[in-house]
Amino acid sequence: MSVGGAAGGAPSAYEPNKLRIYGLVGSIVGIYLGSILNSALNTELFSFIGAVAAIFAVVMGANAVRRVCAYGIGTGVPSIGMLALGMGIIAVMFGLSVAEEINLPLLSPIITLIYAGVFGYIIGVIANKVIKFNIPVMEEGNADLSMAGALAILGWSFAISGTLGYADIVNDVLMTGYIAIIFIAGGLAILHPFNANLGPDEKQDRTLVNAVMVGGLAMVATGIGALWTQGLGAGLLQIIIGFALWFYFFKMYYKLVKRDASAVVGTGLLPPTVQ
């Protein structure tokens, strides 16, 4: 399906293990940094760091999608992105609720990450051994997707609520319906890059730049939600940073498209519809 895919021994400039480390460390550190700064300075302005942290997880997830889907599962490209966010939501709610029960809300990212990794791996085993996908990287890929989806959802939820408290995220994210926006925007950020670039000329750098670009749009969405839950300052800051990220990486993506395209031509206006 894809000469540029990492699956089946195809070359990949950024190794999965390195991207996994960058994704997990970047997202965890970012979420904690935003939470600590908000708490220490008694503000919500640093909530945007949660949305930035989510982009680290998005890149890791987008690379997992290209590795699994390069084996040619067809319409499974969108499906596996939705699966990542579905597993992620379950892991986030589990992590938040357990941390709340033991009265250590700051442990929620760690609990979420551990649960997501185990849960995703089990789903991968079922997909390979029971459903018989027989994809060599399915177990590893699903674990990566589950962890990426969970940390992305947690980062965006923090960006909207400004805290890691279970009750606050339930009230500000779930009960307001913003979780639906996170689910769709997050799913697109993880699944869309490979879906948009698949084919014999798919390149890892172009696919992952697309992931950051769509992650910037997701940050704009969380900023709109933060306008209502946290106020003008925190919300507007997220919107501005998210738009800046989207614009910068959109230009970078366009350069990569021109690099890889055999030709870039203008087609003009579409002809009028014939009745």
Steps between C-alpha positions, in 0.01 A plus 500: 500500500779741581862493396574767759330320785700364791327163484644195330857623532448823300739779603401757759710806584368524857503167678179394680682458831635855488162645401339302781743646754455854365123459499466357849756722670390815318133453579546392863749778578280756325186403690684507832668830416170667417334363812784604732524851352123554520494382862814681614406834343126469566414555135358312200714666233737206480223260401615538139803286586266202528392548138863532389582183697220319318675566168797288614258212555329570166828464309570172676148379419517609136822303458334194657213533249740508204687196633189287549303624200793474258417128497193590298192490725321746270205669666654403832708821486213719629376220723830455681513874575157481660611188686797693640273769642248244626767313692639835613174623651460181703860526625465869592182450700655201676817692584315809620255303715768282663717804574196671651423197715849494649498881529805544277372675186854568377546125451220488241729536194721210617205275586337590168816419307552159664137399456495620138812303410370174647149553360629579152730199495213268596284647220792439261528137608126452443526663156787273397417171672119503500398719206806373309641823358844335516684834491844466665491843668132490602555444875775761524311740276178475700686560825655810345163617369330448834769692688507775239122535498483506881773761546360715219153494656643572844707790365204654316270441797748681723518780243124550529456449876833633627533220758556126530212456744250228411193706591627807315570311179164323520318833545704709256573244228250214512183669622551800270537274197852622419613137519329452160713776349812348654405156369449617141790747490729253674396212278569710192840608633603136544332330202487774236876539435551150361156502339591822316847387395472127439614354172831411337642847570410516870789642701526494877604864540209626289253281688622609844511870407136457399434360848646807671301723265169333588604498867520879474141509377399281795666755727286775346195287583606457864562874516141566398388265778734670747338835421186374675657298780803715592440841355633726225869497596559124507272432203639771274858399577426144388329616182791725403767237569296229328447716191871587490595131517250411230619780269870422544463128445251548216768692311754230584258230383439683172875512436523125561207436266675697225822310575335161457252576221597414144340827390301787651257650250201733514177348376302824478134526586275197478278496191131587543267214584328354196128462556 
